[in-house]
């Protein structure tokens, strides 16, 4: 019988193979997006005609459901005190990581801020390793040492806890891609709360000077912590903020609009030898983090309205049924499968042991200079034997 971790690795390999084939051997369904899906600035907008195969539809619908259930599971684990410290969830924003990944290859790179669980999953991390990381356990994707804000996977450079700091890092990754003549782009995401930082504009400048293959994305979920975008920014049209880089605004609650826009931006960046500035308009259902109820600076009616009229999973599900891409039974089967995977991952994470004390010094010291007997804890007299 396969162990849980072996099953997760097998699923990652299967998804990878499917992604690299680009679903080219299947019939493609044609779906027309609403006219307000995109808005361009010094650039044409993507076609409103989107092609999608049944296998691709199954994959991205399943991914969004897993991310939603994983985040709801993390919510429960936090409230049960299994998760301590910071925990930032992306409930409501599932179309962003799933849509971006659907348009990229594994050669492309992604770097984001601390709301990173969904991206870690779409980049190949298993649900069990993500939840184990949240619990600070040995089987976590960062060996239990990173927590909610610091997760990594192949060509996924985090999960970064310092607001906005990932943007210049993303420009640096794009520089390496150009220097090594790779046919790939870097997607560097940041929130509307980080959009006014100087390092963001410095990154725009160097990226355009050197024409780096970098797609800068402001993931605008309308609130930076507890402050609405309109109270923090004189200009809330984030995609127009760099006059010398073309911009594109996208409906981030529509998985197909996100996918189409990222494919368009990647092609433009590589073919026109230019960075691209994007704004993905989305919405988080929960607070900024688990310590924020999320209802002191916005009404419950506003949240409920977004859930009932703009939910990315419900909207995609309706499209799949309307275009007869998937049946009700097939959708229910995928939903049931996602629930089972997350339920198993929660138990896996709970049963994972805590890291050994000696793991605290691994990957920190130069080899040969590590402490040999004790490491100190938070208090001056708190010592742990290695």
Secondary structure, DSSP 4 states (H G I P E B T S, - for coil): ---HHHHHHHHHHHHHHHHHHTTTTSPEEEEEPPGGGEEEESSPPPPSEEEEEHHHHHHHHHHHHHHHHHHHHHHHHHHTTSS-S-----TT-HHHHHHHHHH--TTSEEE--S--HHHHHHTT--HHHHHHHHTTBTTSTTTTSSGGG---BTTB-----STTHHHHHHHHHHHHHHHTT-S--EEEEEETTTTT-HHHHHHHHHHHHTT--EEEEEEE-SEETTEEHHHH-S---GGGS-TTS-EEEEETT-HHHHHHHHHHHHHHHHHHT--EEEEEE---SS-SSTT--S-SSS-HHHHHHHHHHH-HHHHHHHHHHHTTSS-HHHHHHHHHHHHHHHHHHHHHHHHSPBPPGGGGGTTTSPTT-S-SSEEE-SSTT-EEE-
